[in-house]
Amino acid sequence: MDGQQPKPAEQAAPTESGRASPPKERELRIARARRAKILKRSALFAAAVVVVVGGIFLLVRSARAPANGPGTTIPDQGAEHIALGTPFEYNSNPPTSGPHFATPAEWGVYQEEIADQILIHNLEHGGVWISYTPGLDPALVAKLEGFHHEFGRKIIVAPRAANDTNIALAAWNHLDKFSAAEFSEERVRAFIKAYRNRGPEFVP
């Protein structure tokens, strides 16, 4: 023996094929979890976009008035806001579009006349305006007022001295006029179902 202490055996370095250290495994797990979370969020976002786009498409499609609906189609005269009482030559009686006051009327039944230029704004929001000549049989007036109670919002019933027929049903770009003798609940109901909520500016 030469008296020298034996050297400790050298440990073999880990090979490339050896197992990763515990800290490295944690990093890999965290990275995989992050990727999975990002993919999940992306999928949820894409699904939300599809729902929103589909809802807009259905809303736009439902807002279109039927091509062959009841009454007469009247050419559109625009939707400019004007001061109440500003002169303008409307293309129907009562008007169904055109310049109008900036604030619409509340939906409901009225015993007094409301200015045309106010109610045109209601038509723009998809409302149906039922007007009748003053002095009409009270029983028939009550039937007309009943359509507001039946359909709720988007219906206005009011007298109008300028009517050239006993009853006029107006919606945006659509009009149906008839005498008291020609009245039927089915006629009025069909007009409302065809054009209610079909104005150019949707307001719930």
C-alpha positions as CSV (number, residue, x, y, z in Angstrom):
1,M,0.0,0.0,0.0
2,D,1.4,3.4,-0.9
3,G,-0.6,5.1,1.9
4,Q,-2.8,7.1,-0.4
5,Q,-6.5,7.3,0.4
6,P,-8.7,5.7,-2.2
7,K,-10.6,8.3,-4.3
8,P,-14.3,8.2,-4.1
9,A,-15.9,6.7,-7.2
10,E,-17.1,9.4,-9.7
11,Q,-20.9,9.4,-10.3
12,A,-22.0,8.9,-13.9
13,A,-23.6,11.9,-15.6
14,P,-27.2,11.5,-16.5
15,T,-27.8,10.5,-20.1
16,E,-30.0,12.3,-22.6
17,S,-32.4,9.4,-22.5
18,G,-32.7,9.5,-18.8
19,R,-35.8,10.7,-17.0
20,A,-36.3,14.5,-16.5
21,S,-35.8,15.9,-13.1
22,P,-38.9,16.6,-11.0
23,P,-38.8,20.4,-11.5
24,K,-38.7,19.9,-15.3
25,E,-41.8,17.6,-15.1
26,R,-43.7,20.3,-13.2
27,E,-42.8,22.9,-15.8
28,L,-44.1,20.6,-18.6
29,R,-47.4,19.9,-16.7
30,I,-47.9,23.6,-16.2
31,A,-47.3,24.4,-19.9
32,R,-49.7,21.7,-21.0
33,A,-52.4,23.0,-18.6
34,R,-51.9,26.5,-19.9
35,R,-52.3,25.3,-23.5
36,A,-55.5,23.5,-22.6
37,K,-56.9,26.5,-20.9
38,I,-56.1,28.7,-23.9
39,L,-57.8,26.2,-26.3
40,K,-60.9,26.0,-24.0
41,R,-61.2,29.8,-23.9
42,S,-60.7,30.1,-27.7
43,A,-63.5,27.5,-28.2
44,L,-65.9,29.3,-25.9
45,F,-65.2,32.6,-27.7
46,A,-65.8,31.1,-31.1
47,A,-69.1,29.6,-29.9
48,A,-70.2,33.0,-28.5
49,V,-69.4,34.7,-31.8
50,V,-71.5,32.1,-33.6
51,V,-74.4,32.7,-31.3
52,V,-74.2,36.5,-31.6
53,V,-73.9,36.4,-35.4
54,G,-76.8,33.9,-35.6
55,G,-78.9,36.1,-33.4
56,I,-78.3,39.2,-35.4
57,F,-79.1,37.3,-38.6
58,L,-82.4,36.1,-37.2
59,L,-83.2,39.5,-35.9
60,V,-82.6,41.2,-39.2
61,R,-84.5,38.5,-41.1
62,S,-87.5,38.7,-38.7
63,A,-87.5,42.5,-39.1
64,R,-88.3,42.3,-42.8
65,A,-91.9,42.8,-43.7
66,P,-93.5,40.1,-45.7
67,A,-93.4,40.7,-49.5
68,N,-97.1,40.1,-50.0
69,G,-98.5,41.3,-46.7
70,P,-101.9,42.9,-46.2
71,G,-102.7,46.5,-47.2
72,T,-100.8,48.7,-49.6
73,T,-97.0,49.3,-49.7
74,I,-96.1,53.0,-49.7
75,P,-92.8,54.3,-51.0
76,D,-90.3,55.2,-48.2
77,Q,-89.8,58.9,-47.6
78,G,-86.9,58.7,-45.2
79,A,-86.6,59.1,-41.4
80,E,-85.2,62.6,-40.9
81,H,-85.7,64.2,-37.5
82,I,-87.4,67.6,-37.7
83,A,-89.1,70.2,-35.5
84,L,-92.7,69.4,-34.8
85,G,-94.9,71.2,-37.4
86,T,-92.3,71.5,-40.1
87,P,-94.2,71.5,-43.4
88,F,-93.7,68.3,-45.6
89,E,-95.8,66.7,-48.3
90,Y,-96.4,63.1,-47.2
91,N,-97.3,60.5,-49.8
92,S,-100.2,58.8,-47.9
93,N,-103.0,59.7,-45.5
94,P,-102.1,58.9,-42.8
95,P,-98.3,59.0,-43.4
96,T,-96.3,55.8,-43.1
97,S,-92.7,57.2,-43.2
98,G,-90.9,60.5,-43.7
99,P,-89.6,63.4,-41.6
100,H,-90.8,63.2,-38.0
101,F,-90.3,64.5,-34.5
102,A,-87.3,63.2,-32.5
103,T,-89.4,61.8,-29.6
104,P,-92.1,59.1,-30.2
105,A,-95.4,58.8,-28.2
106,E,-95.9,56.2,-25.4
107,W,-97.6,53.1,-26.7
108,G,-101.3,52.8,-25.7
109,V,-104.8,54.1,-26.2
110,Y,-105.5,57.8,-26.6
111,Q,-108.8,59.8,-26.6
112,E,-107.2,62.8,-28.1
113,E,-105.4,63.2,-31.4
114,I,-101.6,63.0,-31.6
115,A,-99.6,64.8,-34.2
116,D,-98.7,62.7,-37.2
117,Q,-95.1,63.7,-37.0
118,I,-94.8,62.2,-33.6
119,L,-96.5,58.9,-34.5
120,I,-94.3,58.4,-37.6
121,H,-91.5,57.9,-35.2
122,N,-93.5,55.1,-33.5
123,L,-93.9,53.5,-36.9
124,E,-90.1,53.7,-37.4
125,H,-89.7,51.7,-34.2
126,G,-91.9,48.9,-35.5
127,G,-95.3,50.1,-34.2
128,V,-98.7,49.9,-35.7
129,W,-100.9,53.0,-35.5
130,I,-104.7,52.4,-35.5
131,S,-106.5,55.6,-36.2
132,Y,-110.3,56.3,-36.6
133,T,-112.5,59.2,-37.4
134,P,-114.0,61.0,-34.5
135,G,-117.6,60.1,-33.9
136,L,-117.1,56.5,-34.8
137,D,-119.5,54.0,-33.1
138,P,-118.2,53.6,-29.5
139,A,-118.6,49.9,-29.7
140,L,-116.3,49.7,-32.7
141,V,-113.8,52.1,-31.1
142,A,-113.8,49.7,-28.1
143,K,-112.9,46.8,-30.4
144,L,-110.1,48.9,-31.9
145,E,-108.7,49.7,-28.5
146,G,-108.9,46.1,-27.6
147,F,-106.0,45.4,-30.0
148,H,-103.7,47.3,-27.7
149,H,-104.8,45.1,-24.8
150,E,-104.3,42.0,-26.9
151,F,-100.8,42.9,-28.3
152,G,-99.5,45.3,-25.7
153,R,-96.4,47.3,-26.8
154,K,-96.0,48.6,-30.3
155,I,-99.7,49.5,-30.7
156,I,-101.2,53.0,-30.6
157,V,-105.0,53.6,-31.0
158,A,-106.1,57.2,-31.4
159,P,-108.7,59.4,-33.2
160,R,-107.6,61.3,-36.3
161,A,-109.9,63.9,-38.0
162,A,-107.8,63.9,-41.2
163,N,-108.6,60.3,-42.0
164,D,-110.4,59.9,-45.3
165,T,-111.8,56.6,-44.2
166,N,-113.3,55.5,-40.9
167,I,-110.4,53.3,-40.0
168,A,-106.7,53.4,-41.0
169,L,-104.0,50.9,-40.1
170,A,-100.5,52.3,-40.5
171,A,-97.0,50.7,-40.2
172,W,-93.7,51.7,-41.7
173,N,-94.3,51.8,-45.5
174,H,-97.6,50.0,-45.2
175,L,-101.2,51.1,-45.0
176,D,-104.7,49.6,-44.9
177,K,-107.8,51.8,-44.9
178,F,-111.4,50.8,-44.8
179,S,-114.9,51.8,-43.8
180,A,-116.7,50.8,-40.6
181,A,-118.8,48.4,-42.6
182,E,-115.6,46.7,-43.9
183,F,-114.1,46.2,-40.4
184,S,-113.2,42.8,-39.2
185,E,-111.1,41.7,-36.3
186,E,-109.3,39.3,-38.5
187,R,-108.3,42.1,-40.9
188,V,-106.8,44.2,-38.2
189,R,-105.1,41.3,-36.5
190,A,-103.5,40.1,-39.8
191,F,-102.1,43.6,-40.4
192,I,-100.6,43.8,-36.9
193,K,-99.0,40.3,-37.1
194,A,-97.5,41.1,-40.5
195,Y,-95.9,44.5,-39.6
196,R,-95.5,44.9,-35.8
197,N,-91.8,45.0,-34.9
198,R,-90.9,45.3,-38.6
199,G,-89.8,49.0,-38.7
200,P,-86.4,50.1,-39.9
201,E,-85.2,50.9,-36.3
202,F,-85.8,48.0,-33.9
203,V,-86.6,49.2,-30.3
204,P,-87.8,46.6,-27.8
